[in-house]
Amino acid sequence: MAVSNTGIIKRNYWTTEKKKSLVAYVYIAPFYLLFLIFGLFPMISGLFISFFRWDGLSPMHFLGIDNYINLVNDPLFRKALGNTLLIGIISHIPILGGGLVLAYIMNSKLVQWKNVFKTIYFMPMVTSSVAVSIIFQSLFGFNFGLFNFFTRFFGIAPLNWLGGNGSLIKVAVIVMFSWKWIGWNMVIYLAGMQGINTDIYEAATIDGAGHAKIFARITIPLLKPIILFTLIQSSIGMFNLFTEPFILTNSSWTGGQNNGGLTLMMYLLNKAPQGGTLYGYASACAYVITVMIIIFSIVITRLMEERESKARHAI
């Protein structure tokens, strides 16, 4: 009788546990269903479409890897890739470096009204793109722009930032891109710095270390995981760069004069769905961009790990 009671208790226990598990799975099921429908399915279908020629309506024609070969051989794609890398790499110097410096200043006792400055620096992230476009197009205007006002003040002829041969469009995009994202990185770095024990800073100050040495020897090494995160996030943002050049070139899908502001994302969207119906070709472009993002992320992670291991061996 005792054995049967034990068996009943065990069965009741497992039934209760299964019910609890079932309730938990029901709660998390909507996320996985939405991910399968709007995440995994588009990724798999996009990879499938990249091997076909398809305009979205007519029958699909299998091409194999021809879309990828044509993409790599397209000089306009190489132009877009070069513009994207140039804009992204140069703009990340003020975005990451400036964000670190601003976060350190905001975290120190040098600044009062910190919440006001945080709001000011973060405001570009929530500002309307239309308003931003009007402001920066005015700043870079040929006849009455603020930047050309300063060039005239120093005796330099006005520069056609958004026109001419298109070579200065990238400069305008770098300025606008950096202005928009420096506050975002500052907030991330500031959150990391506020997690550092203040006793470390106080000990370094007692030992006679100045702000520059504390920043270089203490703050940056302790923020390496966060810096790695922002580097990877910024690399993804670099390959997805679209809004800034599109706005500054008057909503041009070709990047303005001589494709000076053309980026990879503009190139992709110009093929489909905005400028054309080459859905297979555009899917191939999307997967090439994805592979480049993965490679950049792996390279950055490996470099950070190698530097950290060298620093440990040196110690």
N, C-alpha and C positions, 0 to 999 in steps of 0.2 A: 504493500500500500504506500509505503514511504517513497519507493522508487517511482511509482506512477505519479505521485504528487510532485516529485522533483521534475519529472518529465513535463508535466502540465505547466509548472512554474517556468521552465526553460522555454517552452513554446510560447507562453504569454510574454516572456521577456523579449524574445526575438521578434514577435509580432509587434510589440510596442516600439522596439528600435526601428523596425522597418517602416512603421507609420511615421516616426520622427524623421527618418531619412527621406521618405517620400515627400513630406511637407517641405523639407529643405530644398529638394530638387525642384519642386513646383515653384518655389520663390525665385530660384536662380534660372529657371527655364526661359523666361522672356529674354534675358540677355543673350543666351546661346542661340535662341531662335532668330532674334534680330541679327546677330552676327552671321549666322549661316545664310540668311536671306540677303542682307545688305553688305556683308563683308566677304565671306568665303566664296559664295557663288559668283559675285562679280570678278573676283580675282582669278578664279579658275576659268570662267567664260572668257575673260580678257586674254588670258594666255592662249586659249583655244583659238580665239578670233585672230590673234597675231600671226597665225600661219595661213591666213586666208586673205583673199581680196573680196571686200564686202562693202557695199554702200548703205547698208541698213535696211534695204528693201528687196533687192534682187537676190537670186541664188548666190551662195558663197562658192568661190573658186579657190581650191587648195593651191598654195604657192610654196609650201615648205618654209625655208628660211630666207626666201627672196626679200621679204619685207625688211628683215634685219640687215641683209647685205646692201639693199638700196639705201637704207637709213645711214649706215656707216659711210657709204660713198657719196652721200649728198653734201655738197659744200655748205649749204645753208644750215644743215644740222651741225656741222663742225663750227660754223660761225656762232650759232646759238650756244654751243657748248663752251667755246672760248669766252664769249661774253659773260656767261653764267659764272664760270670759274673766276674770271678776272674781277667781276663785281663782288662775288661772294667772298673771295679771299681778302681783297683789300678792305671791304666794309667790315669784316669781322675783326680787324685790328682795333678800331674804335668801339665796336659793339662789345667785344669781350674785354679788352684792356680797359676801355673807358668805364664799362660797367663795374669792373673790379675796383677801380680807383674811387668811383662815386660811392660804391657800397662801403668801402673802407672809411671814407670821409663821413658818410652818414652814420656809420657805426661808432665813430669816435665821439669825443666830447667837444669837438671843434665847432659843431653846428647846432644851433637852436632851431626851433620850429621844424623838426624833422618830418613830421607828418605832412606839413605843407609842401616840402621839397619832394617827398615821396610821391605825392599826388601829381605834382608838376611833371616829374620825370616819367611817370607811368601814363600820363594823359594821352600821349600819342597813340597808345595801343587801343584806346577806346574812342578816338576821334574819328569822325565820319571821313571816309575816303574821298567823298566829293569835296568836302571842305579842305582836306589836305591837298587835293589836286589843284584847287584854285590858288591856294597859298603858294605852293611850290612852283607852279607855272608862272605866277607873278614874280617870285623871287628870281627865277631864271629867265625872265623875259628879256628880249634883246634891247628894246628901246628904253623901258622904264623899270627894269628889274633891279632889285637891291644889289645883287652881286656885280652887275655891270656898273652900278653907281660907284662901287668901291674901285673897280678897275679904272674908271674915268678919273677918280680922285687921285690915283697913283700914276696917272698919265698913260694908262694902257688902253688900247682900243677895245671897244665893246666886243664881247665874245658871244657867238650864236650857240648857246648851250644846247638848245633843243632842236637845232637845225643844222645848217651848213653841211659839212661832209659826214656828220653823225658821230664824229669821234668823241665829242664832249657829252653826249647823252649818257654815257656810262658814268661820268663824273657826277652828273645830276642824280642819277639813280643811286649811286653810292652814298651821297649826302642824305637823300631822303630815306633810304633803307636804314642807314646808321641812326638817323634821328628817331626813327620809329621804334627800333628794337633795343636801343641802349638801356632804356628804362626797364624793359622786361628782364634783361639779364641782371641789372642792378638789384631788382627786387629778389631774384633768386639767390644772388651772392650775399645779399644782406641777411636773408633768412639763415643761410649757412654760417655767416659770421656771428650771428646772435646765438648760435649753438655752441660756439667756442667758449671754453671756461675763461672768465676774465682774470683768474689768478695767473694764467700764463702771460697775459699782457702785463700785468702788474709786476711779475717777476722780471720780465724783460726790461721794463722801464727802470726798475731798481738797479739792474745791472748796467744801466746807461745806454740802452739801445734806443735809437730814434725811431720815428715813424716809418722811415724808408726801410730800415733794417727789420723792424717788426713785420712790416708788410711782406717783405721778400722772404724772410727766414721762418716766419710763423704762420701768417695768414694764408699765403698761397699754398704751402705744403699741406696744411690741414683742410684746405678746400679742394684738393685734387679730385675727389669723387664728384663734387658738384661741377667743377670745371670740365671734367670729362663729359658729364651729362649735357652741359650747355654746348660743348663743342659738337657733340653728336646731333643735338637738337638744331644747332645752327647749320650744320651740314645739310640736314633734311630741308630746312628753310631755304638754304641757298639753291638747291635743285628745284624747289617749288616756287622760286621767285617769279612773280607775275604782276601783282597789283601795282608796284611802284613804276616799273618801266611802261606798263600799259597806260597808266594815268598820264605820265609825263610826256608820252608820245601821242597825246590826243586820241587815245583808244585805238592805236594802230596795232594790228595783229602782226605786222612785219617788223616792228621795233623802230619805226621812224626812218630817217634818211640813211641809206646804205646799211640798213639793218643794224644800226649802231646800238639799239637797246633791245635787240631780239634775245630772248632767253629760251631755255629748253621748254618751259611750260607754255610760253607763247607759241613756240613752234609746234608743240603737240596739239594745242587747242585750235591752231590754224588749219590743221589737217582734218580734225573732226572733234567736236561737232560744229564749231563756230564758222570756220572758213571753208570747210569741205566735207566730204562724206567718205574719206578714206579711213574707215574704222579699223581695218586690219593693220594698216600702216601706223595709225595712231596708237593702237594697242602695243605694237612692237616697240614704239618709242617709249611708251610708259614703262615697259618692262626693262628696257635698257637703262632708263633713269633709276628704276628700283635697284637694279644690280649695282649701279654706280654708288648709290646711297649706302648699300650694304658694304661695298668695298671700302668706302671712306670711313664708315663707322668702325670696321675691323682694323683698318690701318691706324686710326686715331687711338683706339683702345690698346693695340699692341705697343705703339710708341709710348703711351703713358705708362704702361706696365713695365717696359724696358727701362725707362728713366727712373721709375720707383725702385726697381730691383738694383740698378746701378748705385742709386743713392744709399740703399741699405748695405750693399757690399762695401761702399766707401766708408761708412760708419764702422 
